[in-house]
Amino acid sequence: MLLCLSALLLASLLWPWQSTAISIRCLDNTNTLEDLIICFDSYTVPPNSYSDINAYNAVQPHSHEKTAWNAIVASLLTVDSNCTSSLLPAALSGVYSVSLFREAGTGGKSFCVLSEVNSRDSHYARGWGLMVVPATRSAVSRYIHISAPHPKADGNTPEQAAVLFKNTGAKSLFVAGRHRDAFSVEKACVSRDYSKTDAAHEVV
């Protein structure tokens, strides 16, 4: 009996997703969109974080969460001075939040942000990505969508994408939440050069 309990304790210590969840405070501690994205980027799931398919599957969205994700993305794309937590589907409660972010200072812009709530081991607990849209329709001058699919792997592309998004009046910004090699198992359907967590080449 004691041996079994010891084995269970050891397994819980070795299993990365059993660590304590810590709230991500970027929305409270930054003054500009660029700084906000830099803060969130620091939580990107690093390379080789998922040791096997079980670890990878443990943080993938379930079917009801995928449905909820599609719904909140659609809602964000029609936001117009109504960015509140009420937009968030119940299936994503406790995992993601919808927040109004106002830049500090005169002339600061406002954005609606869909972001992950918790971190584990100093990075995103799930790593599904971050979405930002202007808080009002009048702030959109170009119906283009900007993304940064390779955070940490391709230089400072999340910050660069944020600058482009903010200064071009773009419709939306999406930043992936995982390093492209967070799970380095290769995809079977495209090329042996791309891993399953390469957001530019994998569809969940």
C-alpha positions as CSV (number, residue, x, y, z in Angstrom):
1,M,0.0,0.0,0.0
2,L,2.8,2.4,1.0
3,L,4.6,1.6,-2.2
4,C,1.5,2.4,-4.3
5,L,1.0,5.7,-2.5
6,S,4.7,6.6,-3.1
7,A,4.4,5.8,-6.8
8,L,1.3,8.0,-7.1
9,L,3.1,10.9,-5.4
10,L,6.1,10.6,-7.6
11,A,3.8,10.6,-10.7
12,S,2.1,13.7,-9.6
13,L,5.4,15.5,-9.1
14,L,6.6,14.4,-12.5
15,W,3.4,15.3,-14.4
16,P,3.8,19.0,-15.5
17,W,0.2,19.9,-15.7
18,Q,-0.5,19.0,-12.0
19,S,1.5,22.1,-10.8
20,T,-0.3,24.9,-9.1
21,A,-2.1,27.4,-11.3
22,I,-1.1,31.0,-11.0
23,S,-3.1,34.0,-12.3
24,I,-1.6,35.9,-15.2
25,R,-1.6,39.6,-14.3
26,C,-0.5,41.2,-17.6
27,L,-3.8,43.2,-18.0
28,D,-3.2,44.8,-14.6
29,N,0.5,45.6,-15.0
30,T,1.0,47.1,-18.5
31,N,0.2,50.5,-20.0
32,T,0.4,50.0,-23.7
33,L,-0.7,47.3,-26.1
34,E,2.9,46.6,-27.1
35,D,3.8,46.0,-23.4
36,L,0.7,43.9,-22.9
37,I,1.7,41.6,-25.8
38,I,5.3,41.4,-24.5
39,C,4.0,40.4,-21.1
40,F,1.7,37.7,-22.5
41,D,4.5,36.5,-24.8
42,S,6.6,35.7,-21.7
43,Y,4.0,32.9,-21.0
44,T,4.4,31.2,-24.3
45,V,4.7,27.4,-23.8
46,P,8.4,26.6,-24.5
47,P,9.9,24.0,-26.7
48,N,9.6,20.3,-25.7
49,S,7.0,21.0,-23.0
50,Y,4.8,18.1,-23.9
51,S,6.8,14.9,-23.3
52,D,4.3,12.6,-25.0
53,I,1.0,12.4,-26.7
54,N,-0.8,12.1,-23.3
55,A,0.7,15.4,-22.1
56,Y,-0.2,17.1,-25.4
57,N,-3.8,15.8,-25.4
58,A,-4.3,16.8,-21.8
59,V,-4.2,20.5,-22.8
60,Q,-6.1,20.3,-26.1
61,P,-9.6,21.8,-26.2
62,H,-12.6,19.4,-26.0
63,S,-15.3,19.6,-28.6
64,H,-17.5,21.9,-26.5
65,E,-14.6,24.2,-25.9
66,K,-13.9,24.4,-29.6
67,T,-17.5,25.3,-30.2
68,A,-17.2,28.0,-27.5
69,W,-13.9,29.3,-29.0
70,N,-15.6,29.7,-32.4
71,A,-18.4,31.6,-30.7
72,I,-16.2,34.0,-28.8
73,V,-14.1,34.7,-31.8
74,A,-17.2,35.6,-33.8
75,S,-18.4,37.8,-31.0
76,L,-15.1,39.7,-30.7
77,L,-15.2,40.4,-34.4
78,T,-18.4,42.4,-33.9
79,V,-17.5,44.2,-30.7
80,D,-18.5,47.8,-30.6
81,S,-18.2,49.4,-27.1
82,N,-19.5,46.2,-25.5
83,C,-16.4,44.4,-24.5
84,T,-17.4,42.7,-21.2
85,S,-17.0,39.4,-19.6
86,S,-20.5,38.5,-20.5
87,L,-19.3,37.7,-24.0
88,L,-17.3,34.7,-22.8
89,P,-19.1,31.4,-23.2
90,A,-19.6,29.4,-20.0
91,A,-17.4,26.6,-21.4
92,L,-14.4,28.8,-21.3
93,S,-15.0,30.3,-17.9
94,G,-12.0,29.9,-15.6
95,V,-9.8,29.2,-18.7
96,Y,-10.0,32.4,-20.6
97,S,-11.3,35.9,-20.0
98,V,-12.6,38.8,-22.1
99,S,-11.3,42.2,-20.8
100,L,-11.3,45.8,-21.9
101,F,-7.8,47.1,-22.0
102,R,-7.3,50.9,-22.1
103,E,-3.8,52.3,-22.8
104,A,-2.6,54.8,-20.3
105,G,-2.1,58.5,-21.1
106,T,-3.6,61.0,-23.5
107,G,-4.5,59.4,-26.8
108,G,-4.3,55.9,-25.5
109,K,-6.4,53.4,-27.5
110,S,-8.8,50.8,-26.2
111,F,-8.9,47.1,-27.1
112,C,-10.9,44.0,-26.3
113,V,-8.7,41.1,-25.2
114,L,-9.3,37.4,-25.1
115,S,-6.6,35.9,-23.0
116,E,-5.8,32.9,-20.9
117,V,-6.4,33.2,-17.2
118,N,-3.8,30.9,-15.6
119,S,-0.2,29.8,-15.9
120,R,1.6,26.7,-14.8
121,D,5.3,26.4,-14.4
122,S,5.7,30.0,-15.6
123,H,3.9,29.5,-18.9
124,Y,0.3,29.2,-20.2
125,A,-1.7,26.3,-18.7
126,R,-3.3,25.6,-22.1
127,G,-1.6,27.7,-24.7
128,W,-4.5,28.2,-27.1
129,G,-3.5,31.7,-28.0
130,L,-4.4,35.3,-27.5
131,M,-6.8,37.5,-29.5
132,V,-7.2,41.3,-29.6
133,V,-9.6,43.5,-31.4
134,P,-10.3,47.3,-31.3
135,A,-12.9,48.1,-28.7
136,T,-15.0,50.1,-31.2
137,R,-15.9,49.5,-34.8
138,S,-14.9,53.1,-35.6
139,A,-11.3,52.2,-34.7
140,V,-11.2,49.7,-37.5
141,S,-10.0,51.2,-40.8
142,R,-8.7,48.1,-42.5
143,Y,-10.4,44.8,-42.6
144,I,-7.2,42.8,-42.2
145,H,-6.3,40.2,-39.6
146,I,-2.7,40.0,-38.3
147,S,-1.2,37.0,-36.6
148,A,2.0,35.8,-35.0
149,P,2.0,32.0,-35.3
150,H,5.6,31.4,-34.1
151,P,6.1,33.2,-30.8
152,K,9.6,32.8,-29.3
153,A,10.7,30.8,-32.5
154,D,10.7,33.7,-34.9
155,G,12.3,36.6,-33.1
156,N,10.0,39.3,-31.7
157,T,7.1,38.7,-34.1
158,P,4.3,39.0,-31.4
159,E,5.5,42.5,-30.6
160,Q,6.0,43.4,-34.3
161,A,2.5,42.1,-35.0
162,A,1.1,44.2,-32.2
163,V,2.7,47.4,-33.6
164,L,1.3,46.7,-37.0
165,F,-2.1,45.9,-35.7
166,K,-2.3,49.0,-33.5
167,N,-1.0,51.5,-36.1
168,T,-2.9,50.2,-39.2
169,G,-6.4,50.1,-37.8
170,A,-6.5,46.4,-38.4
171,K,-9.5,44.2,-37.5
172,S,-7.8,41.7,-35.3
173,L,-4.6,40.3,-33.8
174,F,-4.0,36.7,-33.0
175,V,-0.8,35.5,-31.2
176,A,-0.2,31.7,-30.8
177,G,0.3,30.5,-27.2
178,R,2.9,27.8,-27.9
179,H,6.4,27.6,-29.3
180,R,6.2,25.8,-32.6
181,D,8.1,22.9,-31.1
182,A,6.3,22.7,-27.8
183,F,5.4,19.2,-28.9
184,S,8.0,18.2,-31.4
185,V,6.2,15.2,-32.8
186,E,6.0,15.7,-36.6
187,K,2.8,16.2,-38.5
188,A,1.8,13.4,-40.8
189,C,-0.3,15.4,-43.3
190,V,1.9,18.2,-44.5
191,S,5.6,17.7,-44.1
192,R,8.1,16.0,-41.8
193,D,9.5,19.5,-41.1
194,Y,6.6,20.7,-39.0
195,S,5.6,19.7,-35.5
196,K,2.0,19.3,-34.1
197,T,2.3,22.6,-32.2
198,D,3.3,24.6,-35.3
199,A,0.3,27.0,-35.5
200,A,1.0,27.9,-39.1
201,H,0.7,24.3,-40.2
202,E,-1.6,22.5,-37.8
203,V,-5.4,22.8,-37.4
204,V,-6.8,21.7,-34.0
